[in-house]
Amino acid sequence: MFPIVIPHHNRHDLLKTCLESIPKGYPVYIISGGTFAENCNKGFQLVKEEAVFFLNDDTIVNALALSEAEKRLEKADIIGINQVSQDGSPLFIGVRVQGSSYWPFTLVKKKELADFPSGAAFLIKTKLFKELNGFNERFKNGAEDVDLFLRAIELKAKIDYTNASITHFLSQSDGRWEFTDQNVSIFWTYFKPQRLEILFPDRDIGLS
């Protein structure tokens, strides 16, 4: 079983529900006091296993999704988790590079459309996470997952997704969107449009 790192902010009620949903046997590290990136990176320092699962505290997981993620890790480096709303309706399975020049990334519900997972719930090999130097801590609760996964794609990392789903309450922590403009600005200092176009040369992503 892989360890689960939960970057926690302020929703103690949702954290309680999340913890209750995790099957017995999984080591769990709850890290708080910093940004999403800081908490994830700090939690990763406690991990000694070959893979680590990063999980938002506003989610409800299950044994089926976790076991499928672990199985798929045999042939991939990163496993994204299919996510549904409280009523069971599909939310998203991952992110596709498309959209506006301000933020050309869109949540999608079909795995064949996804380029990379959401940072809300994913399993990654520790060797790869180390090679990527973890999350970029310049980002404050936004865009750090996009940055991480794009850098992973540049390293030719293999990405897969589960069919089984977990429940996601979606962006419930206070201040979730407080630094959006700042995060977008930081992102574009690293990923010029040309860098994205090199990664997705056959895609019209509206940046030219």
Secondary structure, DSSP 8 states (H G I E B T S, - for coil): ---EEEEE-S-HHHHHHHHHHS-TT--EEEEESS-HHHHHHHHHTT--SSEEEEE-TTEE--HHHHHHHHHHTTT-SEEEEEEE-TTS-EEESEEEE-S-SS--EEEES-GGG-SB--TTEEEEEHHHHHHTTSS-TTS-SSSHHHHHHHHHHHTT--EEEEEEEEEE--S-STTTTTTHHHHHHHHHHH--HHHHHHHSTT---S--
